[in-house]
């Protein structure tokens, strides 16, 4: 599995145009196309022609792709939980607001705008 695969699949909660995905990942469209080619071959995403424009393709994640995101997300959450549990309680208390500030400064999309099953 390509290390960036979950990063690529995560924005595909709904069907999106390839150009939008490329912009979201901050890569040129040809790079996004090559990444998607690999994911289509692995059965992790579907690619269809846009109904609005013959020059655009729409991407959507498959059930297998959602499964990959779920597994990787679960593993990451487990690792993060272990690390945070090893921290001093005062450090843990300071970590959450610091991470919120970090995400805000990075322009992270608020959790209320997407969902990957991280509950």
Residue, then its C-alpha position, 0 to 999 in steps of 0.5 A: x500500500x502506498x503510504x499516501x493512499x489514506x491521504x488520497x482516499x480521505x477527501x473522497x467521502x463523496x464523488x469529486x473531480x480529479x482537478x479538485x482532488x489534485x488541488x486538495x493534495x497540492x499536486x499537479x493533475x498529472x501526478x493525481x492521475x498517476x496516483x489514481x491509476x494505481x488506486x483504480x488498479x487496486x480497486x480502491x477508487x472508481x473513475x467515471x466520466x463527468x456528466x457535465x464535461x467530457x474533459x473531467x472525470x469523477x472519482x469515488x472511493x470503493x468499499x475496499x477503499x473505505x476499508x483501507x482508510x478505516x484500517x489505517x485510521x484505526x492503527x493510527x488512533x491506536x498508536x496515538x493513544x499509546x503515545x498520549x497515554x505515556x505523557x505526563x497528565x499536565x502535558x496531555x492537558x496542554x496537548x489538545x488545545x495546542x493541536x487545535x491551534x496547530x490545525x487551525x493555523x494549518x487551515x485544517x478542515x473542521x471535523x464537523x465538515x468531514x467524517x472518517x469514523x474517528x469517534 
